Amino acid sequence: MIIMYQNKIKLMPQDILEKSFKIDTRGYRLKEVDQFLDDIIGDYEQFLEIINNLEKEKADLLAEIMQLKQELRNSKLSVEVASNNSSNGEVTNVDVMRRLSQLEKMVYGSRKNDDE
């Protein structure tokens, strides 16, 4: 996962650990320290953006899973009802066409609502 984002992230933990600053007569060079801190801040912003995007993707996928589970339950229920309603336990072409039509309405009807 990190490999995918390496071009956006400048620093790895080892880079931060091994960073050393040159010392002037008054201490560390402020410009160098400020630049390093700017890089760290930029990386944290990238990490937060990546985390937020992944969390949103996860939520979308969980919602899709719940919707598909509900559609599966509805389909199973329709099949059970249709098989209980068929005469002598035999399924006729009319029964199959009716069930297919109901399933298409459930599947395509819910997709139409999602698109809106």
N, C-alpha and C positions, 0 to 999 in steps of 0.2 A: 504494500500500500504506500509506504513512504517513497518507494522508487518512482511511483507515478508523480509525486509532487516534488522531487528533488530539484527540478529546475526553478521552483519558486522559493525554496528554503535555502538560505545562505549558510546557516550554521548547524552543525550537528553537535550533540552533547560533548564529544571529545574536543571539538574546536573551542568551545567555551572553556572547558577545563584547562586546556593547554595555552590559552591566550596569555601573552605577557606584553606589557606596555613598556616603552622606553621611558626612562626617567630623565627629566630636565633638572635644572638646578632647584626649581620650586616643587618638583614632584612629577607626576605623570603628565604627559602631554594631553591637555584638555581636549584638543581637537580629535586626537586619536581615540580617546575614551568615549567621546560623544558619538563618533562614527560607529564604534563597536556597539554601543548601547542602541543606536538607531537600527543597526542590523538585527539585534536581538528583538527589539520591539516589532520590527517588520515580520520576523519569523513568528512571533506570538500571534500577530494579526492573521498571518496565513494559517497557522494551526487552528485558530478559532473559526476562521471561515471554512476550513476543511471539516472540522467537527460539526459545525452548523449544517453544512450541506449533507454530510453523512446522516445526521440525525433526521433531517427532513426526508431524505431518501428512505431511511428506515421506517419512518412513520407512514410514508406513502405506500411502501410495500406491505406493511402490516394491515393497512386499510384495505388494500387489494386482496390480501389473503382472507380477511374476514368476509369481504364481498363474495369471493369465490367459494368459500365454505358455505355461505348462505345459499348461493345458487345451487351448489351440490345438494344441500339438504332439501331444497325445494324440488329439485329434479328427482331425487330419490322418493320423496313423498308423492310426487305426481305419478311416478312409475308404480308405486304401491297402490295408489288409488285406482289407477287405470287397470292394473292387473286384477284387483278385487272386483271391479265393475264388469270385467269381460265375462261373457257367457260361457259356462262350462269350462272355465279355465283356459279357453282358447282365445288367442289374440287375432282379431280380424284386421284387414288392411285399413278399415275405417278407424279402428281403435289406434293403430299405429300412426295414421295421419293426424288424428286428433291430438295425440300426445306430442308428436313432433311440432305441431302448430303451437301448442301451449309452451313447449320448451323454447321455441324460437321467440315467442312473445316475451318470455321471462328474460332470456339472454339478450336479445337485441333491444328490447324495451328498456332494460336497465342500462345498457350502453348508451342509448340515445339520451337518457336522463343525465348520465355522467358527462356527455359531450356538451350539454347545455350548461 
